[in-house]
Amino acid sequence: MTETIKFFLIIFFISCLLISGSIILYLIFKEENVFEYYDCYVFSIFWTPTTCTTKNSGNYECFQKIKELGDDKYFTLHGLWPSLLSGKIPPTCNPGNNITPSFDNDKDFKEILEKYWPGLYSNNSYLWMNEYNRHGICYIQRNYLNILDDYKIYFNKSISMFENGYRDLMEQILPDSKGVYNVSKAKFKNWLKRSKLKLTKNDTYALICDKTTNQLSEIRFLLDLNFERVKVENSQENCPEAFVLNFTDESKQTVYDKYDFYVYALSYGPTLCKSIGKRCYDILKTKEHNRFVIHGLWPSYKSGIIPQVCNLGLDIEVIDDGSEYFSNLKKYWYGLNLDDQKFYTHEYNNHGFCYNKKMNKDINDYKFFLDKTMEIYNNSKFVNLFNYIYEGFLPRVQKVNKTYLKQKLHESNYTDSSYFLICSKINNEFYLEEIRFKLDLAFNFITDGNYNDNCPEEFMIEILDKPKQTYDDDPYVIEKYDVYTYSIFFQSSTCKEVGYHCYNAIENFPKNTWTIHGLWPNYKNISNIPGWCNGKNDIEIEIKNQTLYNYMKTYWPGLFSTNERFWEHEYNRHGFCYNKRNNIDVNDYEVFFLKTIGIYEKYDLKNIFYNMFDNKLDKGDRKITEKEFEDYFAKIGIEKGAYYLICNFININGEIVPYLGEIRIRFDLDFNLYKSETDKVDYECPSEFWVEFL
């Protein structure tokens, strides 16, 4: 082989390696080139007393750091973050090994960072390195600078912005004395308008509060790529209409000597699981999930602050020994984000420790606190509170009016001023997450009305379906059910209850038609529907018949989930029984769907209103009588007693108004109409009710 050929082979081999490496690097980093696609910045500043109180649980070193800041101690830099106008902050600008700038090599530069950008709950150098690798590198790359040598440019840009008005925001809000203050959001924003920044309604900024204490912890400003403030609708603000400003600069070392009352917090699991995810839902499957359960019993101050940690020393571990004591505790008090033992340990050391100290009890006797918390839950009958409030609500996501909820709580002997509602914002909707009650030091309900909740006038709640049970566990489902219930939805009434996202879902569906809900095995003389037919692994639905698929997505759509997920629910909960009862392969689910559609077509159920009113459906609300339905159904051979009209009772300007939302028709096992004057069905409509035509 000549030297020339050898040379070209070597060049070819090296080229292949370079091309392969480039492809691999592209595949690895093609989603990580954040600097190429971000379209705005988020500029974030910390309110330091809250940071020390909440993130460090009253850490003494944190308070010492902000004391050393002198007059500049209330706001410090958190970061300058490349972001998207949609609201997303990219997870990291540097997906590889962290770059560690040499902060110690420039004493003057380091002193400036320590003054404006201190690590309140971490080591300074670690904070700066983290901010640079997660966010600063994008800025450096976007400006075609060197990520190793030019890191100071990112920090100096952030600091110069902070000095240019942002650090002086406190000039308008420094109080006459230290302490904590309840402030309205409107008043606080008015202060910001008068600051050097001269913020206006065209500026987007978000007030971020600590979720537990409602203390202001952070302000985030949205800036364009030229660092000008911009206006968009997507604000991440979570502070309630009234929140707490904490001007305390010393850690409270003797919480148990100073607290004034208790907060008793009840959590609603399905809302927590919306944020936590699958692990949380898996835990809920083993519980009575539609229930308010215990979050905790928390010593609190009149100012509204809930101390974050009572035990500033080493944690006293709560030992779950598997005894009957803990089994009973776990029925109504369990962790959804932590395992139970860690959750109890957290609650005791953060809160219960104070109670034991206050009562002069051994601090290692954590059961003294746990017992008291359970005693309040049982004596107050909180176990039945959810069922009392939401009795009659169907399992789905639906809108709730605060007036309605307060009325139900008032009827439950919990006065309007002794509790407050806590909501979480999830996908631009507020969901009820907690109800918190105020108790005095003798554990009587306080009715001073001096506590602010953060729920809007209307919010959402998700009511989950019953836990699955197998047909082997409940032989009635397969062997003894004796009728079928056929259910159809009227879309607009469903959406009137649930909210605007439901209207968006039905926008492209045929207007003013009834859609299929399901065909359900049932029992005579009772309204209960069997919990679940297929309690094993769900059979996944894939409709291969294109004609059937197109029909189902139009007339059997999933209003609250994807079509496929809704169909899987209907088949595994109900249709599985039909196939088993009729000796049909349980994987042949299309047989069940076709049977259901056949009934729908036989009685022309989709066009009920068009047929009733000769195609004259004027847009808007219309009052209808039970007699009109009775006459129409008689014409198509469905007698009274074989069908039920189900209404959604919706709060309209403070008045509860019935809107027809569902019709259920009963059939025997041969699918002849089954008529019974004695059967009971919940949520029946009154003699007059309303529908909304679109």
C-alpha positions in Angstrom: 0.0 0.0 0.0 1.5 3.3 -1.0 2.0 6.1 1.4 -0.5 8.3 -0.5 -3.3 5.6 -0.1 -2.4 5.3 3.6 -2.6 9.0 4.1 -6.1 9.2 2.5 -7.4 6.3 4.5 -6.2 8.0 7.7 -7.9 11.2 6.6 -11.1 9.3 5.8 -11.1 7.5 9.1 -10.6 10.8 11.1 -13.4 12.5 9.1 -15.8 9.6 9.9 -15.0 10.0 13.6 -15.6 13.7 13.5 -18.9 13.4 11.6 -20.1 10.7 14.0 -19.1 12.7 17.0 -20.8 15.8 15.6 -24.0 13.8 15.1 -23.8 12.4 18.6 -23.2 15.8 20.1 -26.1 17.2 18.0 -28.4 14.5 19.2 -27.4 15.1 22.8 -27.5 18.8 22.8 -30.1 19.7 20.1 -32.7 20.2 22.8 -30.2 21.9 25.1 -29.3 24.9 22.9 -31.5 27.1 25.0 -29.6 30.3 24.0 -30.9 29.8 20.4 -34.6 29.9 21.3 -35.3 31.8 24.5 -37.3 35.0 23.9 -37.3 36.9 27.2 -35.7 37.1 30.6 -37.1 36.7 34.1 -35.3 39.0 36.6 -35.9 37.7 40.2 -35.2 39.4 43.5 -35.6 37.8 47.0 -37.4 39.3 50.0 -34.7 38.2 52.5 -36.6 37.8 55.8 -39.1 35.3 54.2 -36.2 33.4 52.6 -34.5 33.0 56.0 -37.8 32.1 57.7 -39.1 29.6 55.3 -36.3 28.1 53.2 -34.0 27.9 56.2 -36.7 27.3 58.9 -35.4 30.2 61.0 -31.7 29.4 60.4 -29.6 31.7 62.5 -26.7 31.9 60.0 -29.2 33.2 57.3 -30.4 36.0 59.6 -26.8 36.9 60.4 -26.1 37.2 56.6 -28.9 39.7 56.1 -27.9 41.7 59.2 -24.4 42.1 57.6 -26.1 43.6 54.5 -27.1 46.7 56.5 -29.6 49.0 54.9 -29.7 46.9 51.8 -30.9 43.8 53.6 -34.5 43.4 52.4 -34.1 42.7 48.7 -31.2 40.7 47.2 -30.6 39.2 43.8 -32.0 35.8 43.0 -31.2 35.6 39.3 -31.5 36.7 35.7 -33.0 33.8 33.8 -33.4 33.2 30.1 -37.0 32.2 29.6 -40.0 31.9 27.2 -42.9 34.2 27.0 -45.1 31.1 27.4 -44.0 31.1 31.0 -41.4 28.2 30.9 -38.0 28.7 32.4 -35.5 26.3 30.7 -34.1 23.8 33.2 -30.4 24.5 32.5 -28.2 26.2 30.0 -25.3 23.9 30.6 -26.3 20.2 30.4 -22.6 19.1 30.7 -20.1 19.4 33.6 -20.5 22.6 35.6 -18.2 25.5 34.8 -16.7 26.8 38.1 -15.7 30.5 37.8 -12.8 31.6 40.0 -14.6 34.0 42.2 -11.8 34.2 44.7 -9.3 35.6 42.2 -11.0 39.0 42.2 -11.6 40.3 45.7 -13.5 43.4 44.7 -15.8 41.5 42.4 -16.5 38.9 45.1 -17.3 41.7 47.6 -19.9 43.1 45.2 -21.5 39.7 44.7 -21.6 39.1 48.5 -23.4 42.5 48.9 -26.0 42.1 46.2 -26.2 38.4 45.5 -25.6 36.5 48.8 -26.3 32.8 49.2 -28.9 33.0 52.0 -29.6 29.3 52.1 -26.5 27.9 50.5 -22.8 28.6 50.2 -22.1 31.8 48.1 -19.8 30.2 45.6 -22.3 27.3 45.1 -25.2 29.8 44.4 -23.2 31.8 41.9 -21.9 28.7 40.1 -25.5 27.3 40.0 -26.9 30.6 38.6 -24.2 30.8 36.0 -24.5 27.3 34.7 -28.3 27.2 34.8 -28.9 30.6 33.4 -25.9 32.8 32.8 -24.3 30.7 30.1 -27.3 31.2 27.9 -26.7 35.0 28.1 -23.0 34.6 27.4 -23.6 32.3 24.4 -26.4 34.5 23.0 -24.0 37.4 22.9 -21.2 35.3 21.3 -18.9 35.6 24.4 -16.6 33.0 25.9 -18.4 30.9 28.6 -15.1 30.3 30.5 -13.6 33.8 30.5 -16.5 36.2 30.3 -18.7 35.1 33.2 -18.3 38.5 34.9 -20.3 40.1 32.1 -23.4 38.1 33.1 -23.0 38.9 36.8 -22.2 42.6 36.2 -25.3 42.9 33.9 -27.5 41.5 36.6 -26.0 43.7 39.3 -26.2 46.9 37.2 -29.9 46.2 36.7 -30.4 45.5 40.4 -28.8 48.8 41.2 -30.8 50.7 38.6 -34.1 50.8 40.6 -34.7 47.2 41.7 -32.7 47.4 44.9 -34.5 50.6 45.9 -38.0 49.2 45.8 -37.9 49.0 49.6 -37.8 52.8 49.9 -41.5 52.9 49.6 -42.3 50.0 51.9 -39.9 50.2 54.9 -42.0 50.3 58.1 -41.4 52.3 61.2 -40.6 49.2 63.2 -39.7 45.6 62.7 -42.3 42.9 62.7 -44.9 41.4 60.3 -47.6 43.3 58.4 -50.7 42.2 56.5 -50.7 44.0 53.2 -53.2 44.1 50.4 -51.9 43.2 46.9 -53.5 46.4 45.5 -51.7 48.6 48.1 -48.4 46.8 47.5 -48.6 47.3 43.7 -49.4 51.0 44.3 -46.2 51.2 46.2 -44.3 49.7 43.3 -45.9 52.2 40.9 -44.4 55.0 43.1 -40.9 53.4 43.2 -38.0 54.4 41.0 -39.0 51.7 38.6 -42.4 53.5 38.0 -44.1 50.2 37.3 -47.3 50.4 35.3 -50.2 48.1 34.3 -48.2 47.4 31.1 -45.4 45.8 33.1 -45.5 42.1 33.8 -44.2 41.1 37.3 -45.2 38.4 39.6 -45.5 38.5 43.4 -44.4 35.1 44.7 -45.5 34.1 48.2 -44.5 31.2 50.4 -47.5 28.8 50.1 -47.7 27.9 53.7 -47.3 31.3 55.4 -48.5 33.7 52.6 -45.4 35.7 53.2 -43.9 37.6 50.2 -40.8 35.8 49.3 -39.9 37.0 45.8 -40.7 39.4 42.9 -40.1 38.3 39.3 -40.0 40.8 36.4 -40.5 39.8 32.8 -38.1 41.6 30.4 -37.6 41.4 26.6 -34.2 40.6 25.1 -33.3 44.3 25.3 -34.1 44.2 29.0 -37.2 46.3 28.7 -40.2 45.4 30.8 -43.0 43.8 28.7 -46.7 42.9 29.2 -48.0 39.4 28.7 -50.9 37.5 30.2 -48.9 34.6 31.5 -48.0 35.7 35.0 -46.8 33.1 37.5 -48.0 35.2 40.4 -49.3 33.2 43.4 -49.8 35.7 46.2 -53.3 36.0 47.5 -55.2 39.4 47.5 -53.8 40.0 51.0 -50.4 38.6 52.1 -47.8 39.1 54.8 -44.7 41.3 54.7 -42.1 40.1 57.1 -39.6 42.7 58.3 -38.2 40.4 61.1 -34.4 40.0 60.9 -33.9 37.7 63.9 -34.8 34.0 64.2 -37.5 33.2 66.8 -35.7 30.8 69.1 -38.6 30.5 71.6 -41.6 29.9 69.3 -43.5 27.8 71.9 -43.5 30.8 74.3 -45.0 33.2 71.9 -47.5 31.7 69.6 -51.2 32.8 69.9 -53.4 30.2 68.4 -53.4 27.0 66.2 -54.2 26.4 62.6 -55.8 23.1 61.9 -55.2 22.2 58.2 -57.2 19.7 56.2 -55.8 18.6 52.8 -57.7 17.4 49.7 -55.6 14.6 48.1 -56.7 14.8 44.5 -55.5 18.4 44.2 -52.1 17.6 45.7 -51.7 14.7 43.3 -52.3 17.0 40.4 -49.0 18.6 41.3 -47.1 15.6 42.7 -48.0 13.0 40.0 -48.3 9.3 39.7 -46.8 8.3 43.1 -49.4 10.4 44.8 -52.3 8.9 42.8 -51.0 5.4 43.5 -51.2 6.1 47.3 -54.7 7.6 46.9 -55.9 4.4 45.2 -55.4 2.6 48.6 -57.4 5.3 50.5 -60.8 6.8 50.7 -59.6 9.4 48.4 -62.5 11.9 48.2 -62.1 13.1 51.7 -60.4 15.9 53.6 -57.6 14.4 55.6 -55.2 15.8 58.2 -52.3 18.0 57.1 -51.4 19.2 60.5 -51.9 21.2 63.7 -49.7 24.3 63.6 -48.9 26.9 66.3 -49.3 30.4 64.8 -49.0 34.1 65.5 -51.7 36.7 65.3 -49.7 38.3 62.5 -50.7 35.3 60.3 -47.2 33.7 60.3 -46.9 30.0 60.9 -43.5 29.2 62.5 -41.7 26.9 60.1 -39.7 24.9 62.7 -40.3 24.5 66.4 -37.5 22.1 67.1 -34.3 23.9 66.0 -32.1 21.0 67.1 -31.8 17.5 65.8 -35.1 16.0 64.6 -36.9 13.7 66.9 -37.8 10.7 64.7 -41.4 9.4 64.8 -41.1 5.6 64.6 -43.9 3.8 62.7 -43.7 0.4 64.4 -46.5 -1.1 62.3 -48.8 -1.3 65.3 -52.5 -0.8 65.3 -51.9 2.7 66.6 -50.2 3.8 63.4 -52.6 1.8 61.2 -55.5 3.8 62.6 -53.6 7.0 62.2 -53.0 6.3 58.5 -56.7 6.2 57.8 -57.0 10.0 58.1 -53.4 11.3 58.3 -50.9 10.1 55.7 -48.1 11.4 53.4 -48.7 11.9 49.7 -45.3 13.5 49.0 -43.3 11.8 51.8 -43.6 8.4 53.2 -45.8 8.3 56.4 -43.0 8.1 58.9 -41.1 11.0 57.4 -44.3 13.0 57.2 -45.1 12.5 60.9 -41.5 13.3 61.8 -41.7 16.5 59.7 -45.1 17.6 61.3 -43.9 16.9 64.8 -40.6 18.7 64.7 -41.9 21.6 62.7 -45.1 22.1 64.8 -45.9 19.4 67.4 -42.7 20.1 69.3 -44.1 23.5 70.2 -47.3 21.9 71.5 -45.4 19.5 73.8 -43.2 22.3 75.1 -46.2 24.6 75.7 -47.9 21.8 77.7 -44.7 20.9 79.6 -44.7 17.4 78.2 -41.7 15.2 77.3 -40.5 16.4 73.8 -39.8 12.7 72.9 -43.5 11.8 73.6 -44.6 12.6 70.0 -47.8 10.5 70.5 -49.1 13.2 72.9 -49.2 15.6 69.9 -50.4 13.0 67.4 -53.3 12.0 69.8 -54.3 15.6 70.2 -54.4 16.2 66.4 -56.5 13.0 65.9 -58.8 14.0 68.8 -59.7 17.3 67.1 -60.3 15.5 63.8 -62.7 13.0 65.4 -64.5 15.4 67.7 -65.0 18.0 64.9 -66.4 15.2 62.6 -64.0 16.3 59.8 -64.2 12.8 58.4 -67.7 13.5 57.0 -67.0 17.0 55.9 -66.3 16.3 52.3 -69.4 14.1 51.8 -71.6 16.7 53.4 -70.3 19.5 51.1 -70.1 17.6 47.9 -72.9 15.1 48.3 -74.5 14.5 44.9 -71.4 15.7 42.9 -70.4 13.4 40.0 -66.9 12.1 39.8 -65.1 14.6 37.5 -63.4 18.0 37.5 -66.0 20.7 38.1 -66.3 24.3 39.1 -67.4 25.3 42.6 -68.6 28.6 43.8 -67.1 29.9 47.1 -70.5 31.1 48.2 -71.9 27.6 47.9 -69.0 26.1 49.8 -69.2 28.6 52.7 -73.0 28.0 52.9 -72.3 24.3 53.3 -69.6 24.9 55.9 -72.0 27.2 57.8 -74.7 24.5 57.8 -72.0 22.1 59.1 -71.6 24.4 62.2 -68.3 25.9 61.0 -68.9 29.6 61.0 -67.9 31.7 58.1 -65.0 33.3 59.9 -63.3 30.3 61.6 -61.8 28.9 58.4 -60.0 29.9 55.2 -59.7 28.2 51.9 -56.4 27.5 50.2 -56.2 26.9 46.4 -53.4 25.9 44.1 -53.1 27.3 40.6 -52.6 24.4 38.2 -52.7 24.9 34.4 -54.2 28.4 34.8 -57.1 27.0 37.0 -57.4 27.3 40.8 -58.1 24.0 42.6 -59.2 23.7 46.2 -56.3 22.1 48.1 -56.9 22.8 51.8 -59.4 24.1 54.3 -57.7 25.6 57.4 -59.5 26.3 60.7 -58.3 28.6 63.5 -58.4 27.3 67.1 -57.5 29.2 70.2 -55.1 27.8 72.8 -57.9 25.8 74.4 -58.8 24.3 71.0 -62.1 26.2 70.5 -62.9 27.5 67.0 -62.0 31.2 66.6 -64.5 33.4 64.9 -62.6 36.6 64.5 -62.6 36.5 60.8 -59.1 37.8 60.6 -57.5 35.4 58.2 -57.3 35.6 54.4 -57.8 32.7 52.1 -56.4 32.7 48.5 -59.2 31.0 46.5 -61.1 33.1 43.9 -64.9 33.3 43.9 -65.0 30.3 41.6 -62.5 27.4 41.6 -62.2 23.8 40.6 -62.3 20.5 42.4 -61.6 17.1 41.0 -63.7 14.3 42.5 -62.2 10.9 41.7 -64.1 7.7 40.9 -64.4 4.9 43.3 -61.4 2.6 43.8 -61.4 -0.4 41.5 -62.8 -3.7 42.7 -62.5 -6.9 40.7 -65.5 -8.9 39.6 -64.1 -11.8 41.7 -64.4 -9.6 44.8 -67.9 -8.5 43.9 -69.7 -11.4 42.1 -72.8 -9.3 41.8 -71.1 -7.3 39.0 -70.9 -10.3 36.7 -73.4 -12.8 38.0 -76.2 -10.8 39.5 -76.6 -7.4 37.8 -80.1 -7.4 36.4 -80.6 -4.2 34.4 -78.5 -1.7 32.3 -78.4 2.0 32.7 -77.9 4.0 29.4 -76.5 7.5 30.0 -76.2 10.5 27.6 -74.7 13.9 28.2 -76.0 17.3 27.1 -72.6 19.1 26.5 -73.5 22.7 27.2 -75.0 22.0 30.7 -71.9 20.0 31.6 -69.7 22.8 30.5 -71.8 25.4 32.3 -70.8 23.6 35.5 -67.2 22.8 34.6 -66.0 26.0 33.0 -64.5 27.5 29.8 -62.0 24.8 29.0 -65.0 22.4 28.6 -66.6 24.9 26.1 -63.3 24.9 24.2 -63.4 21.1 24.1 -66.8 21.0 22.5 -66.3 23.8 20.1 -66.0 21.5 17.0 -68.7 19.1 18.0 -72.2 19.1 16.5 -74.0 21.9 18.4 -76.9 21.1 20.8 -76.6 17.3 20.4 -76.6 14.7 23.1 -73.4 12.6 23.4 -73.0 9.1 24.8 -71.8 8.8 28.4 -72.0 5.0 28.7 -73.9 1.7 29.1 -73.6 0.5 32.6 -74.5 -2.8 34.3 -76.8 -2.0 37.3 -79.2 -3.4 39.8 -83.0 -3.1 40.1 -84.5 -0.9 42.8 -81.2 0.8 43.7 -79.2 3.6 42.1 -75.7 2.2 42.8 -73.6 1.4 39.8 -71.0 -1.4 40.4 -67.6 0.1 41.3 -65.5 -1.5 38.6 -65.8 -4.5 36.3 -62.2 -5.1 35.4 -60.1 -4.6 38.5 -57.1 -6.2 36.9 -54.7 -4.3 34.5 -56.8 -2.0 32.2 -57.4 -3.3 28.7 -56.0 -0.6 26.4 -58.4 0.6 23.7 -57.3 1.0 20.1 -60.2 1.4 17.7 -59.0 -0.1 14.4 -62.3 0.2 12.6 -61.9 3.8 11.1 -65.6 4.3 10.6 -66.3 3.3 14.2 -63.5 5.5 15.4 -64.7 8.6 13.6 -68.2 8.0 14.9 -67.1 7.7 18.5 -64.9 10.7 18.5 -67.9 12.8 17.4 -70.7 11.3 19.4 -68.9 9.6 22.3 -66.1 12.1 23.0 -64.1 12.5 26.2 -64.9 15.9 27.6 -62.5 15.7 30.6 -59.8 13.5 29.1 -58.6 12.2 25.8 -61.0 10.1 23.8 -59.0 6.9 24.3 -58.6 7.4 28.0 -62.4 8.0 28.3 -63.2 4.9 26.3 -60.8 2.8 28.3 -62.5 4.0 31.5 -66.0 3.2 30.1 -65.0 -0.3 28.9 -62.9 -1.4 31.9 -65.4 -0.1 34.4 -68.7 -1.1 32.6 -68.2 -2.8 29.2 -66.0 -5.6 30.6 -69.0 -6.8 32.5 -71.2 -6.9 29.3 -68.6 -9.0 27.5 -68.1 -11.4 30.4 -71.9 -11.8 31.0 -72.4 -12.6 27.3 -69.3 -14.9 26.9 -67.6 -12.5 24.6 -63.8 -12.3 24.5 -63.0 -9.4 26.9 -60.4 -8.1 24.4 -63.2 -7.7 21.8 -64.3 -4.4 23.1 -65.6 -3.1 19.8 -68.6 -5.4 20.3 -69.6 -3.4 23.4 -69.1 -0.1 21.7 -71.2 -1.1 18.7 -74.0 -2.3 21.1 -74.0 1.0 22.8 -74.0 3.0 19.6 -76.9 0.8 18.3 -79.2 1.9 21.1 -78.1 5.5 20.5 -79.1 5.3 16.9 -82.3 3.3 17.5 -83.9 6.1 19.5 -82.1 8.9 17.7 -80.8 10.2 21.1 -78.4 12.7 19.7 -81.2 14.8 18.1 -83.6 14.9 21.1 -83.9 18.7 21.2 -84.0 19.1 17.4 -86.9 16.6 17.2 -88.7 18.1 20.3 -88.6 21.7 18.9 -88.8 21.1 15.1 -85.1 22.2 14.7 -85.8 25.6 16.2 -83.1 26.1 18.8 -82.5 29.7 19.5 -79.1 30.5 21.1 -79.3 31.1 24.9 -81.0 29.7 28.0 -84.5 28.1 27.6 -86.8 26.8 30.3 -88.2 23.3 29.7 -90.8 21.3 31.7 -90.8 17.7 32.7 -94.1 17.3 30.8 -92.5 18.3 27.5 -90.0 15.5 27.9 -92.7 13.0 29.0 -94.7 13.8 25.8 -91.7 13.5 23.5 -90.4 10.3 25.0 -93.9 8.8 24.8 -93.8 9.4 21.0 -90.7 7.4 20.6 -91.8 4.6 22.8 -90.0 5.4 26.1 -92.5 5.6 28.9 -92.1 7.5 32.1 -90.4 5.4 34.7 -87.9 4.0 32.2 -85.9 7.2 32.1 -84.6 9.8 34.5 -83.7 13.4 33.9 -80.5 14.4 35.8 -79.9 18.1 36.5 -76.7 20.0 37.4 -77.5 22.5 40.1 -75.5 25.6 39.2 -74.9 28.8 41.2 -76.0 31.7 38.9 -75.5 35.1 40.6 -76.1 33.6 44.0 -79.2 31.5 43.0 -79.0 27.7 42.5 -80.5 27.0 39.1 -81.2 23.4 37.7 -79.8 22.8 34.2 -80.5 19.5 32.5 -77.2 17.7 32.0 -77.9 14.0 31.6 -80.6 11.5 30.8 -80.5 7.9 32.0 -82.6 5.2 30.4 -83.1 1.7 31.9 -83.1 -1.6 30.0 -83.5 -5.2 31.1 -80.9 -7.8 30.1 -82.5 -8.3 26.7 -82.4 -4.6 26.1 -86.1 -4.1 26.4 -87.1 -0.9 28.2 -87.3 -1.5 31.9 -89.9 0.6 33.7 -90.1 1.0 37.5 -91.9 3.6 39.5 -90.1 2.7 42.7 -86.4 2.9 41.6 -84.4 5.7 43.2 -82.0 7.9 41.2 -80.0 10.8 42.7 -79.9 14.4 41.3 -83.3 14.2 39.6 -84.6 17.4 38.0 -87.5 19.3 39.4 -90.7 19.8 37.2 -89.1 22.9 35.5 -85.5 23.3 34.6 -83.2 25.0 32.1 -81.0 24.1 29.1 -78.4 26.3 27.3 -78.5 26.1 23.5 -75.2 27.1 21.7 
